[in-house]
Amino acid sequence: MKVASNTAAAQAAVAGFANIEVESDGQQVSLGSSNVASMQEGASVANGVLDSISELVSGVKRQAAGVTALATEIEARDKRDAASVGGKR
C-alpha cells in the first residue's frame, strides 16, 4: 500500500467551507420601545448567536486554509523524501 499526501484531496475536502458567507452587518434584533424583560433577553440572545456564528465561520475558514497549506508542505516533504531514497512520486 502506498501512502502519499494529496494536495488536491485536501483542497476538495475543505472547498465547501470557502463558500460559507455570513454578513458581518447581519440584521440585529431590535425591540423598539418594548420593556418586557423576556423579550429584551431574547433579543440579546439572538444578537449574541449571530455574533457567535460569524466567529465560528471565520474560525472554520482559517482552519480550512491551514489544512490546504499543511497538505502542500507535506506533499513537498514527501517528494523530497522520495527523491532522497530513489523512489518515485
KOLSEMAR-607797 format. One record per residue: residue in three letters; x, y, z of N, C-alpha, C in turn. Coordinates in steps of 0.1 Angstrom, whole numbers, plus 5000, padded with zeros to 4 digits. Layout:
ALAXYZXYZXYZ ...
//
This chain:
MET500849885000500050005000500950125000 LYS500650224991501450344990500650454997 VAL501350515007500750635014501450755009 ALA500650855005501250975000500251095003 SER500851215003500051325005499351364992 ASN498251434993497551474981496951604983 THR497551704977497051844979495651864974 ALA495351794962494051814956492951754965 ALA493251644972492251584981492051674993 ALA493051734998492951835009492051955005 GLN492352004993491552114988490152084986 ALA489851964981488551914978487751904992 ALA488551855002487851825015487451955021 VAL488052065019487752195026487152295017 ALA486952265004486452364994485052424998 GLY484252345003482852395007482952495018 PHE483852495026483952595037484252735032 ALA484952745021485252875015484052945010 ASN483052875007481752935002480852985012 ILE481152955025480253005036480353155038 GLU479253215038479353365040478353405051 VAL478753495059477953545070478053695068 GLU476953765067477053915066477553975079 SER478654045079479154105091478254205097 ASP477454265088476454365094475054305093 GLY474954175097473654105097472654175105 GLN471454155102470354225108470254185123 GLN470354285131470254275146468854285150 VAL468454215161467154225166466954355174 SER465954425171465654555178464254555182 LEU464054585195462654585201461954715201 GLY462654815197462054945198461854985213 SER460555005216460255055230459854955240 SER459954825236459554715244460354715257 ASN459654695268460354685281460054555288 VAL459554455280459354325286460654255287 ALA460954215299462354155302462654035293 SER461753945292462053825284462253855269 MET461553955264461754005250463154065249 GLN463554145259464854205258465954105259 GLU465754005268466753895269466853815256 GLY465653785250465653715238466353785227 ALA466153915226466853995216468353985218 SER468753995230470153995234470753855230 VAL470053755233470553615229470653605214 ALA469653645207469653635192470853715186 ASN471053835191472153905186473553845189 GLY473553785201474853715205475053595196 VAL473953525193474153405184474653445171 LEU474153555165474653595152476153625153 ASP476553695163478053725165478853595167 SER478353505174479053375176479153295163 ILE478053295155478153225142479153285133 SER479253425133480253495125481653455129 GLU481853445142483153405147483453255144 LEU482453175145482653035141483053015127 VAL482353085118482653075104484053125101 SER484453235107485853285105486853175109 GLY486553115121487553015126487552895117 VAL486452845112486452735103487152765090 LYS487052885085487752925073489252925075 ARG489652975087491152985090491652835091 GLN490952745097491352615098491452545085 ALA490452575076490452515063491652555055 ALA491952685056493152735049494352665054 GLY494452645067495552575073495752425068 VAL494652365066494652225061495352225047 THR494952315038495552315025496952355025 ALA497352445034498752485035499552375040 LEU499052305050499752195056499952075046 ALA498852055038498951945028500051985017 THR500152105014501152155004502552125010 GLU502752165023504052135029504451995030 ILE503451905034503651765035503951705021 GLU503251755011503551694997504951734993 ALA505351854996506751894992507751805000 ARG507551785013508351695021508451555015 ASP507251505012507151365007507951354994 LYS507951454985508651454973510151454975 ARG510551534985512051544988512451404994 ASP511651355003511951225009512051114998 ALA511151114989511051014978512351024970 ALA512751144967513851164958515151124965 SER515151144979516451104986516650954987 VAL515550884986515650734987515550674974 GLY515450754963515450694950514050654945 GLY513050684953511650654949511050754939 LYS509950714934509250804925507950844932 ARG507550964928506251014934505351064922 
//
